[in-house]
């Protein structure tokens, strides 16, 4: 009888050990698969340098989620806090519906529905004032500023260019981004450039700013001088 119990005890210990080993192996395999999938997903992202504001939509899903959607003719890219993925159009009675990788994105007017895998439906509201800023971020813009009367904006990509669009879109200046100059206190950053067309000076100060037209607040105040004319506006860093 003792031999019987001893044999069963040994068998039970071996069985438990094997179970633990199998579970551990499955967990490691699953982790490697997820890492590989994540790497593959982000490695396959296309370039978004030519994105236009009209193709971009931003949403707030209550206070829990904020995301951006880039809509093309045959698909939509979703930029979520924890992942970026491509969803494809499917038939819908109304609005535009897209699905992929167990995600659902359904937009109609100023509202959208988002559903994650094994998650409940979330109702989201569009945020039109963020569209141009989200589009700029996707294009790789590091800093963006705007001003009013006449309307203008500036976009800086640290590794490539400085772009100025002024006079409500009638004037455009694109130059290689100059090396920034910092004041001794580190509270202002200055960009100076001169082309065959005209000179430009952009001063970014780390002081709060309120846009005169929209009333929205920004963390940086901007002073822009172009062709002898000086304008004031607001901006923020995007990257």
N, C-alpha and C positions, 0 to 999 in steps of 0.2 A: 504493500500500500504506500509506504514512504517513497519507494522508487517511482510509483505512479504519479504522486503529487510533485515530486522533484522534476520528473520529465515534463509535466504540464507547466510547471513554473518556468522552466528553461524555455519551453515553447512560447509561453506568453511574453517573456522578456524579449526573445528574438523577434516576435511578431510586432511588438511595440516599437522596437528599434528600427525595423524595416519601415513601419508606417511613418515614423518621424523622418527617416531619410527620404522617403518618397515625397512627403509634403514639402520638405526643404528643397528638394530638386525641382518640384513644380513651381515653387515660389521664385527660385532663381531663374528658371526658364521664362516664367511670366514677366519678371522684371526685365530680363534681357530683351524679350519681345517688345515690351512697351518702349524701352529705350531705343531700340532699333526703329520701331515705328515712328517715334517722335523725331528721331534724326532724319529719317527718310522724308517725313512730312515737311519739316522746315527746310531741308536741303533742296526740295523740289519747288520752292516758292519762286514765282516769276518776278521780274522787275516791275516796280510800280512807279517808275520815274515819270511816266506820261499821264498819270491819273489827273482827271479834271474834277473840279468840285461837283459838277452836275452828276457825276457817277458815284458819289459818296453820300452815305446817309449815316447819321449817328443817332443812337437811342439810349434812353434811360428806362430801365425796367425796375421801377420803384427806386428804392435806395440800395438795392442789392447788386445790381449789375449795370454796367455801361459797356456798350460795344459799338463797333463800326462795321458797316457793310459796303463793299465795293461792287456795284452792279455792272455787269457787262452784257453783251448781246446774248451770250449763250450760257452764262453762269453767274454766280455771285460768290465773292470771297467774304467770309466772316472773320473779323478780327476780335476775338474774345480774350478776356484776361488770361486764360490758361491755355489757349490754343488758337491756331489759325487754320482754317480749312475751306475747301471749295465745295459748294453745293450746286446742284443742277435743277433746272426748272421742271416742274411736274404740273399736270393738269389741275386747274382750280376753278371753282365756280365764279369766284371774284378775286380781285387782287392778283398778286404775283406770289406763287408758292415755290419754294426750293427745298430739296432734301439731299442728304448725303451723310454717310458715316453715322446714321441714326440721329442726325440733327435735322430739325425743321425750322425754316425761316419763312414766314408768311407776312407780306407787307400789303397794306392797303391804305392809301392816303397818308395821314400823319401817324398811323398806328402800325404796329407789327406784333407778331406772335413768334416767340422763340421757344423751342423745346430741345433740351439736351437729352442724350441717351439716358433712359430710365428716369427722366425727370418730368415734372409737371409743366404745363403750359405757362409761360410768362407773358403778360401783356406789357408792351413797351411803347413809349411815346417818343416821337422824333424830336431832335434838338437842332433846328435849322441853323442857329447861330454858330454851331460847332463844326459845320460841314467843311468850310474852307480851311479850318485849322486841322481837322482830321485828314483832309486830302493832302495838305502840305506835309504833315508828318509822314504819311505813307510815301511821299515822293522823296523823303530823306532830308527835309528841311529841318535845320537845328534851331533857328530862331525866326519868328515872324512878327511883324509890326504893321499897324495900319493907322491912318488918320483921315480926317474929313475936311471937306470944303477947301480945295477940291479933293475928292477921294483918292487915296494912294495906299500902296502897301509895299513892304520890303520883305524879301525872304533870303536867308543866309544858309548856305550849305557849306560847312566848315572846310570840307575837302575839295570843293569845286568852285562854286560861284556865288555872287551876290546879285540879286535881281530886284530891280525897282520898277514898279508900274504906277504911273501917276496920271493926274488930270483925267480921272474917271476912265482909265484904260487907254488913253490916247498916246501917252508917252511911255516908252520902255527903255530900260538900260540894263544890260547884262554884262558883268565883268568878272574876271577872276577874283575870288575873295581875297582882299588884302590881309596882311598880318594885323591882328588887333593890337591896339595900344591900351594899356591899363593905367589908370591914374594911381598915385602912391597909396591911396586909401582903399583901392580895389572896389570902389563903388560905381565906377563908370568904365565902360568899354567903348573905344572909339575906332571906327573904320573909316579910312580915307582912301579915295581912289580918284584917278583922273584918266579919262579916255579921250579919244578924238572927238567924241560928241560933247561931253560936259564933265564937270567935276562933281563929286558926291562926298558928303561927310555924314556919317551916321553915329550918333552918340546914344548909347544905351545906359541908362541910369537905374540902379536898383532901388527905385522908389515907386510906391503904388500909383496907379493911373486909372482914371475912369474915362471911357470913351464918350465923347460929347454927343454922339448920335444915339447909340444904343443904351448908354448908361451902364454897360458892363464893366466890371473891374478887372484890372490886369496887374501883374506884379512889377512890370518894368515901364518906365517912362522913356520915350524916344524923341530925340530931336534930329530932324533930317534937313540937310541943306543940299539943294540940287540946283545947279545953274544960277547961283546967287539968291535963290528963294529958300526961305527957312519954314519948315512945317513941324508941328508937334503932334505926337500920337502916342499910342500904347502898344505894348507887345508882351510876348512871353516866349520862354524856351520850350521846345517841343520834344527834344530827345533826352 
